[in-house]
Amino acid sequence: MTLSIVVVGAGPAGATAARRLAGRGARVTLLEARRLPRPKLCGGGLTPKAQRLVPLRALETVERRVHRLELRGGLLPALRLDEPQAEIAMVERARFDLALTEAAANAGAEVRDGERGDGVAEDASGVTLTTRRGRLRADLVVAADGDSSGIARRLGLGGPAARHALALEVDLPLGTAPPVDTAILSFGVRGGYAWYFPKGDHANVGAGSYRETDPRVLRAALDRFARGLGLDLTDGRIAGHWIPQGLRAGPLASSRVVLAGDAAATADPLFGEGIAYAIISAVAASDAIVELEAGRATDLRPYDRRLRTLLGPALRRLELAARAAEPSMTLALGTIRLSRGVREVAIDVIAGRRPPFAVDAHCELACTCGIDHDPPDGAACAPPCPHQLPNADAVVTCHAGPGSQLACGSGSSPFQRREVQLAA
Ligand SMILES: Cc1cc2nc3c(=O)[nH]c(=O)nc-3n(C[C@H](O)[C@H](O)[C@H](O)COP(=O)(O)OP(=O)(O)OC[C@H]3O[C@@H](n4cnc5c(N)ncnc54)[C@H](O)[C@@H]3O)c2cc1C
């Protein structure tokens, strides 16, 4: 690939796009405004589908794996689930994002941290970004600069997200009260939930909602939840950030610029899960660039439709699920408690066994994580799947027919094995 590409933002979306594009031979500059490793407000919970989409070295930053889940809310007693298929890997974002960025650098991307992309101007032959070090000219730009994407704003892209949730979080020392092997979700917050995610030496405790966007109200909900767990919020520093969800209403691409991750509001409207969706959008963004390079597209605008087709249906289903549960959490959690079928659907969503994450139907995802797979109807992947990414720490190969359980990986450490359930 002869193109020069600037990727703005070294979160999961930007680091993934940079890794994929550099791996294909593009000249990639990954600009990150802050010095790395940089903290990022986030629960740091990686669902199985997110775990499948990242290089193995990023999984080495996992501090704890949790497959016990406690759901609270409504009038019923807490529902305890033990679901290895939905195991959440807990990471600290500073280390996790650094590992993703290192993978991009190993694939050949030039990483420039502590350098903010300020001005941006697009013309017929390229894009000019301004940073404190001067001007940077590129053929194309991937804007993965997070929720408040300055690039999108300056170019008139993006616009309002379908939902905008506020989330407050705090890191607290691991106490003896809440169990360290259980993640707790409490749906006592209107239009959202509170969480307790145990990590290495601390727990991340937070509350997010798209309805309670007054920080004082959300803070009171967080307070109640923490007290109920026997935790003291004054042991940590509370901070808040927005999670844009359900895609943005305006264009997600111009001729030479695509929005990925939070910049495109790719997070899910039920759990506010953002990492897996940000990575998928980065895969779609880099595929749009590959299409352009190959002469199968004349510019990057088809990405808008591609991303909406890829993520839109799943995000809308999750939003519907959130709306259906809202009027009565007692009923919603009661249904989950009584119906194995409903639980299965929820676990499928978390595990990534449904579109857009079901591996077989999506060559680009399978290719990203180097998983051998059978495209539907025996068709070949187009573009062909490289299978081995240059930055992969280990060559991961899996062989099995549809519906069977796969163990992938070459190492003996649990971080080097990935369980993948192929779509039936
Ligand atoms: C409190 C909270 C808890 C969450 N918990 C979870 C969770 O447990 N699991 C989950 O999957 N998701 C969670 N999310 C959502 C998740 O954090 C985001 O969806 C995800 O980080 C999006 O990734 P991204 O790469 O698009 O953006 P980001 O991770 O925000 O990365 C954007 C990067 O761009 C950089 N940047 C910004 N402007 C510029 C510029 N002009 N020039 C250069 N660089 C720039 C930023 O410094 C940043 O590093 C949570 C979010 C919040 C707020």
PDBQT file of the ligand as one rigid body, heavy atoms in Angstrom, charges set to zero:
ROOT
HETATM    1  C1  LIG A 501     -16.558   5.615  32.932  1.00  0.00    +0.000 C 
HETATM    2  C2  LIG A 501     -16.509   4.751  31.697  1.00  0.00    +0.000 A 
HETATM    3  C3  LIG A 501     -16.485   3.370  31.835  1.00  0.00    +0.000 A 
HETATM    4  C4  LIG A 501     -16.412   2.546  30.691  1.00  0.00    +0.000 A 
HETATM    5  N1  LIG A 501     -16.296   1.193  30.863  1.00  0.00    +0.000 NA
HETATM    6  C5  LIG A 501     -16.148   0.397  29.773  1.00  0.00    +0.000 A 
HETATM    7  C6  LIG A 501     -15.921  -1.005  29.944  1.00  0.00    +0.000 A 
HETATM    8  O1  LIG A 501     -15.808  -1.516  31.053  1.00  0.00    +0.000 OA
HETATM    9  N2  LIG A 501     -15.780  -1.758  28.810  1.00  0.00    +0.000 N 
HETATM   10  C7  LIG A 501     -15.870  -1.225  27.556  1.00  0.00    +0.000 A 
HETATM   11  O2  LIG A 501     -15.767  -1.960  26.558  1.00  0.00    +0.000 OA
HETATM   12  N3  LIG A 501     -16.059   0.108  27.371  1.00  0.00    +0.000 NA
HETATM   13  C8  LIG A 501     -16.191   0.935  28.447  1.00  0.00    +0.000 A 
HETATM   14  N4  LIG A 501     -16.335   2.289  28.271  1.00  0.00    +0.000 N 
HETATM   15  C9  LIG A 501     -16.351   2.834  26.906  1.00  0.00    +0.000 C 
HETATM   16  C10 LIG A 501     -14.927   2.891  26.329  1.00  0.00    +0.000 C 
HETATM   17  O3  LIG A 501     -14.053   3.490  27.257  1.00  0.00    +0.000 OA
HETATM   18  C11 LIG A 501     -14.891   3.697  25.019  1.00  0.00    +0.000 C 
HETATM   19  O4  LIG A 501     -15.988   3.358  24.209  1.00  0.00    +0.000 OA
HETATM   20  C12 LIG A 501     -13.588   3.412  24.255  1.00  0.00    +0.000 C 
HETATM   21  O5  LIG A 501     -12.484   3.878  24.990  1.00  0.00    +0.000 OA
HETATM   22  C13 LIG A 501     -13.593   4.072  22.869  1.00  0.00    +0.000 C 
HETATM   23  O6  LIG A 501     -12.322   3.916  22.284  1.00  0.00    +0.000 OA
HETATM   24  P1  LIG A 501     -11.767   4.993  21.233  1.00  0.00    +0.000 P 
HETATM   25  O7  LIG A 501     -10.477   4.454  20.732  1.00  0.00    +0.000 OA
HETATM   26  O8  LIG A 501     -12.824   5.329  20.270  1.00  0.00    +0.000 OA
HETATM   27  O9  LIG A 501     -11.557   6.324  22.063  1.00  0.00    +0.000 OA
HETATM   28  P2  LIG A 501     -10.644   6.633  23.320  1.00  0.00    +0.000 P 
HETATM   29  O10 LIG A 501     -10.339   5.400  24.059  1.00  0.00    +0.000 OA
HETATM   30  O11 LIG A 501     -11.329   7.746  24.029  1.00  0.00    +0.000 OA
HETATM   31  O12 LIG A 501      -9.290   7.171  22.687  1.00  0.00    +0.000 OA
HETATM   32  C14 LIG A 501      -9.231   8.414  22.038  1.00  0.00    +0.000 C 
HETATM   33  C15 LIG A 501      -7.810   8.897  22.101  1.00  0.00    +0.000 C 
HETATM   34  O13 LIG A 501      -7.680  10.050  21.288  1.00  0.00    +0.000 OA
HETATM   35  C16 LIG A 501      -6.818  10.977  21.924  1.00  0.00    +0.000 C 
HETATM   36  N5  LIG A 501      -7.107  12.294  21.359  1.00  0.00    +0.000 N 
HETATM   37  C17 LIG A 501      -8.202  13.060  21.526  1.00  0.00    +0.000 A 
HETATM   38  N6  LIG A 501      -8.115  14.182  20.787  1.00  0.00    +0.000 NA
HETATM   39  C18 LIG A 501      -6.935  14.109  20.123  1.00  0.00    +0.000 A 
HETATM   40  C19 LIG A 501      -6.297  14.954  19.183  1.00  0.00    +0.000 A 
HETATM   41  N7  LIG A 501      -6.843  16.100  18.775  1.00  0.00    +0.000 N 
HETATM   42  N8  LIG A 501      -5.078  14.584  18.702  1.00  0.00    +0.000 NA
HETATM   43  C20 LIG A 501      -4.504  13.406  19.089  1.00  0.00    +0.000 A 
HETATM   44  N9  LIG A 501      -5.086  12.569  19.981  1.00  0.00    +0.000 NA
HETATM   45  C21 LIG A 501      -6.297  12.906  20.469  1.00  0.00    +0.000 A 
HETATM   46  C22 LIG A 501      -7.178  10.829  23.387  1.00  0.00    +0.000 C 
HETATM   47  O14 LIG A 501      -6.140  11.325  24.226  1.00  0.00    +0.000 OA
HETATM   48  C23 LIG A 501      -7.368   9.324  23.491  1.00  0.00    +0.000 C 
HETATM   49  O15 LIG A 501      -6.165   8.667  23.820  1.00  0.00    +0.000 OA
HETATM   50  C24 LIG A 501     -16.406   3.126  29.393  1.00  0.00    +0.000 A 
HETATM   51  C25 LIG A 501     -16.423   4.518  29.254  1.00  0.00    +0.000 A 
HETATM   52  C26 LIG A 501     -16.472   5.322  30.395  1.00  0.00    +0.000 A 
HETATM   53  C27 LIG A 501     -16.483   6.820  30.228  1.00  0.00    +0.000 C 
ENDROOT
TORSDOF 0
